Amino acid sequence: MKSILTKYLVCPTCRKSFTIKITKKSKEEILEGYLICVNKHKFKITDGIPRFVTDLTKDFVKTEDAFSAKWRLHHKNHQAQDWIDFQQKWFFERYGWKSHKQFNEFLKNKHTILDAGTGVGNSAKMLSANPNSHVFALDASESIDFAYKKYGKISNIHFLQADLRVLPFNKKFFDFIYSDQVLHHTKNTATSFKYLTKFLSAAGVISIYVYNKKAPVREYVDDYIRKTTVNMTEKDCTSFSEDMAILGKSLSKLNKKITIPSDIPILGVKAGTYDVQRFIYWHFLKCFWDPSDNFERSVGVNFDWYYPKYAYRHTPEEVKKWYKESKLKITHFKEIESGISVTGQK
């Protein structure tokens, strides 16, 4: 944790400012200590990260334990350069950016940025292109430790373990809020989104990605399987996720196409030619297989879907309604099979 971070934080319980008690430091980094507000609310700093998570309800803990387990097992795969390159390319496609240069131009007047659900920190690194900005990257899971280990030395990134529904910042603070593939894993996607919008500055921008509703049979199968998998042990769900990866690989290696001559509305199937694995994946069963043939990464993606307590899917109409109710003008909207990417501005 960098000393300057204290300047921007407020107590998430009472909104008062903090004083800091340092018990261990390494050069400019505060490694251990406490943040204490005037009302004596105290939050630990351990391993260089301030820790603000206080929700110990069963379902919240279950969801965050799921992601902690995922990142413990798969953080190296998701911090590998080929995955970072793929994710950035996908990011530009989904949010309508034509290049790094164009996105970095957008960041030039964004001085305070919230990365709400940073995972292992790759997004925080991408958001830190403007050296005059401060990127506040948070996650409620143990992924924050892996993010800090890889990117903690970057001068304008601050890592925090915090719940995006209980932020340790003042309202109207952020010029840009980015929450990608995260909100649908909270207890209520809509209320979590609306809470985040309260922290936008006067002309603030917020970009989100949430899961799209799939074809009806796929939705039914997802719900049916997840009733069991969310209650599995970590070991058993990992084993099941391995089975799904092997199934996805087997289907992918068929390298066969299927042509649907006309729409089948009741199944949510549109006319066209599909790869067999992709056809089954989008319409009937999530069995992810990484095109680069990375088995561990494939297992992690399947685990990410089957183990968390919360994994909501939404329609474009729902998401547009959230922006309208929050008085945000949508400046970019894209729907793909997997999800919905939206940017809006006050």
Beta strands, then each sheet from edge to edge (+ up, - down):
strand 1: 18-26
strand 2: 29-37
strand 3: 42-46
strand 4: 49-50
strand 5: 112-116
strand 6: 134-139
strand 7: 157-161
strand 8: 174-180
strand 9: 200-211
strand 10: 257-260
strand 11: 272-275
strand 12: 329-335
strand 13: 339-345
sheet 1: 1+ 2- 3+ 4-
sheet 2: 7+ 6+ 5+ 8+ 9+ 13- 12+
sheet 3: 10+ 11-
end
